Amino acid sequence: MTPNELLLWLSARKAGSWSQFRGAVAHLDLASSTPEPEEDAGQHLHQRVRFNLERLGHIEFGAEESGEGWRVVPPTLALFHYDGRATGILCGARALPLLERIERAANELAFERVPHPDCPDVLRIHAPNSQILIDLAQQEGISCQADTPTVLLSHLPSVDSIKGWNRAPMPVAGNDWDVEQFVVERKTMKWRTITLQEANAPGVQGLFRITRFQRPQYFLREGRETIKLPGPVAKYYTLFRLRRRVLKYDRKERSLTLLAIFRPPLLTERGLILCSGFPPSVSNVRGRPTLTYRDIPEEVAGMTAEVLKQDLI
């Protein structure tokens, strides 16, 4: 099964359990895989595929109506407009008849179908203006979202808005926990292995990652409070408190580059990806894995920096 066939299968099912998804991914054949960034290394295949499908806006996991399972997003044309040209990226459910109709409807426009490792093909349609793509989506009976990256980013809270996250204590006993503390030094930012007893010692502060059965949990201890929150949010909050900058924006290339250890939170990253439709490229800079997002307008880079409480380098 290829990633394209997987998305067709998921689309036909519409929703399902986590075990069904894992079973389908077990039959996935990835002829060529992209290098794994540090934070993704060691993940099972089903986790890597899950995150790719989420980042590209195809599948939602843990939706309320499906509990711990998944549901396919309705087919949607995600639009953005830059340099006098509109582009639509097809997200969500796919079916062969729908793909054929869209390709025929886009016959007089610039239609792209680009393979990408570990992901379904990226489908893009280019037009002189957004209204042409809005009309095309209406004609084919699919949803359409104008100015997708800016609309998405404008609705996200900044990472310093942590009051709404759960207050929860860290585990205090057990031999099957892998415990790490996030260390930010002058030239180093990394996870350092410690013991559970050290993490729970009186007065110890900071960000901790506690992993059991390959399922990490993140705890931020600040003052007398311990807060359980998503890892990317916790890391950027820590950077904000320490006034460390990690986002590098190249205005000429319209690219945003950051260390892979600081991959943005899911919806923030989706906003970046939907500027082009492509996941970030992975490379090594002086031995450190980095992610680069392409075709990022300066406005989107600025909104991303605001959400992540960063200043662009």
N, C-alpha and C positions, 0 to 999 in steps of 0.2 A: 504494500500500500504506500503510495506517495503522499506528501503533504496535501496536494490538490485533492486526491481521492479521500483523504481523511476529512477534509472540510466538507466535501460533498456528502459523505456518510453522516457526519455530525449534523449537517443541515437537514438531511432527510429525517433524522431522529428528533430534531428540534431541541430536545432537552434530555437529560439523563443523569445517572449517578456517577460518582467519581470512579467506582470500580469499572463501569462500562467504558469510561474514557481511557482508563489505564489499559484495559483489554484491547481496545482499538489501537492504541499507540504501540502496543507490543508487536503489532504486525507492520509497523511503519518501517520503510526502507529508506534510509538517508544515505544516498550514494556519496555525498560530499558534505561535510559539516564545517561550519565556521569555527574558528578557535574559540575556546571557552574563556571568558574573562574570569578573573580571580574569584569574584563573588558567585559565579555560576559553576565553577569547577567542582566536580564531584556530584552534581545534581543528577538524579535519574533522568532518563530520556523523557519520561512522561511529564516531569516538572519543566524541563526546558521547552518542550513543545507547548505545554499549557501557557507558559509566560509569553511565548512568541505569539500565540493566537490571541491572548489578551491585549498585548501591546499593539497589535495591528487592528484591534477593534472588531474581531470576528466572533469571539466567544466571551461570555461573562461566567465567572466561577463564583460559587458561594452565594448566588442570588437568593433572595428570601424565599421565592416560590419553589426553588429546587434544593433548598437546604445546603448541604455540602456538595451538591452536584454542579451541573453546568447547564447553560442554555445558550442557544445561538442567537446572536443579535439579528434583527430583521435586516434584509439587504438595504444598504444605505450608501448613497453617493456623498462622500465627505469632500466638501469644496474648500479651496483656498484661492486667493487672487493675488498675484504678484507680478510686477513688471509688465502690466497691461495684458496679462494672459490668465485665464481661469483654468484650473485643473480639478478634476474630480477623481477621487480614489474610491474604488468599490470595496466596502467593508461589509462584514456580516455574512449571512447565509448565501450559499451558492447552489444553483441547480443548472445542469447543462442547457435546458431550454432558455433559462434566463440569460445565461452567458452568451448564447447565440443571438438572442434578441438585442442585447445591449451592443454587441459587436456590429450587428447590422445597422442599428440605429445610429451608431457613431461612425458610420462608413465615410461620411463627408468631413469628419473631424480627425484629429490625430489620436489614434488609439494605440495603447501600449500594453503588451502582456509580457512581463519581465520575470523570469525564474529567479528565485532567491533561495540559498541554502537554508534548510530547516524550516521553511515557511511555504505556504501556498503562493502561487504566482501573484505578483503585484500587478493589479489592473488599473490603468490610469487613462483618462480621457482629457484631452486638452481642447480648449475652445477660446474664441476671442473674448467672450465675456461669460459671467456666471449664469445669466438668464438662459442661455442656450442649454446649459447643463441642467438647470432647474426644470426646464421644459422637457428635456430628455427623460429625467427621472420620473416626472409626472406621467409622461407617455407610457413608460414601462411599469408604472405602478409600484415604484420603490420610494423609500424615504430619501430626503435630501437635506443636508445641513450646510448652510452657507457659512463662510469664514470659520471653518471648524477649529483650527488651532487656537485662534484668539478667543472664540466663544468658550471653548473648553477651559483654557487657562484662566479666563476672567472669572470663572465660577469656582475656582479652587481656593481653599484657605491657605494661608502661608504656613510654613512649617513651625513657626513659633506659636501657633494657635493650638496648644497641647492640652488645654483645660478640659476638653471633652473626651480625652482618652481615658481608658480604665486605670484606676488605681488598683494595683495588684501586687502582692508580695512575690519575690522570687522564691523558687524552691529552696528549702533549707537542708534537705537530706536526700540521699540516693547515690548509687554508684554508677548509674548509666546516663549521667548528664555530662555533656561536653561544654565547658564553661570558658568564655573568652571575654576579655575587657578591651574596649576600643581605646587605643592609645594614639594621641595626637602630640607629636613632638615637633621640634623645629623643622626637621627635614623628613620626618617619618610619620605616616598615618597608617596604622595596621591593627589587626586583632592579635592580642597576646593571650596565650593560654594561662589560665589560673585555676585554682580549685574553687569548689562551691563554698568552702569555708572562708576563703579569702574574699570572695565576692560579698559574703554576708557579714564580714567583720564590721564592727561599729565604726561609723564615720567614713566608710568607703563610699566614694561618690563616682558617678560617671555612667557610661553606657556599657551594657553587658549583653552578650549573645549566649543563650543557653539552648543547646541542641539535644534533642532526644529522638531517636528513630528517624534521623535526617530531617526533622521538622524544627527549624530554629524559632525561638521566641526572643524578643528584644525587650529589655527593661532599662529604663532611664531612672537613675537615683539622683535626686536633686534635693538637697536639704533633708527634710524628714519624709519626703514623698518618694514612692517608687511607682513609676508609671509604665504600663505595658503598651507598646505602640509599634507600628510597622518599622522595620529596620531602616529603610531609606529616610523616613521622616525623622527618626531618632538621630541618624548620622548628620543630616543637614541642620537639625536643631543644635547639635553639638558644635558643628562648624560655625554656626551663627553666634553662639555664645562665646566661642574662642576667637571670633573675627578672622577666620581663615577663608581664603578665596580659592575656589577650585574650578570655576567655569571660565574657559578661554574661548572668546568669540573672535573669529576672523571675519571682519566686515567685507573684505575683498572676495573671499571664498564663500561667504555666507555659511560658515560651518561653526558648530559648537562642539568643543572637545572637553572631555573630563576624564579623570581616572575611573577605571571600571569599578573600583570599590565604591565610588559615589554615583552609581546608577540612580537616576531620579525615581521618585515614587511613580507608581503605575500610570496614573492619569496624567501626570506631568509629562512623563515620557511619551505617552500616546499623543499628546499635543505636539511634541517635537517630531515624532515619526510621521504624523499626518501632514506635515509640511512637504513631504516628498513621497510618502507611501513606503519607504524603505527603512528597515531596522538600521541601527547604527553600525558602522564598520568598526572592526576590532583590529587594533594594532598594538605594537609595543614601542614605547618611547623610553629609552634608557632603562630597558628591562622592566618597565611598569606597564601593565595592560591599560589601554585607553579606549574610549568610545568616542566616535565622531558622528554627529548628526548633520546631514547635508540639507542644503536649500532652506536655511533658517533665516527669515527676514529679521532685521534688527529689532523690529517691534516685538516679535515673538521671543527673541533672545532676552530682551528686557523684561517681558512679562514672566518668563521662566525664572530669571534671576530674582524677581520680586517674590514669586511664590516660594522659592528656595532660600530667601533671605541672603542672597549673595550679591556681590558686586562683580561685574564682568571684568576679567583680566584683559 
